[in-house]
């Protein structure tokens, strides 16, 4: 058999990685520590998102109130000018003065 080539390289690499992995030992509380850090970051991320949404909502409300406050207090363009009188609707029933 030929002891060179890609098969041997693959075997050597697998052996080296197995030896390296065999020497790694995790701390007993590593999972608990990592999970705690992840939960802390997740809470902070949600808090920042909630504050950002509240700020954007407040700014939108303030801009809307500012725009409404800047509107003229007069009757407006639609109802101003000649012929803009509002007449009362006719009372229900037969029309008076109608030929009959």
Secondary structure by P-SEA (a helix, b strand, c coil): cccccaaaaaaaaaaaaaaaaaacccccaaaaaaaaaaaaaaaaaaaaaaaaaaaaaaaaaaaaaaaaaacccccccccccccccccccccccccccccc
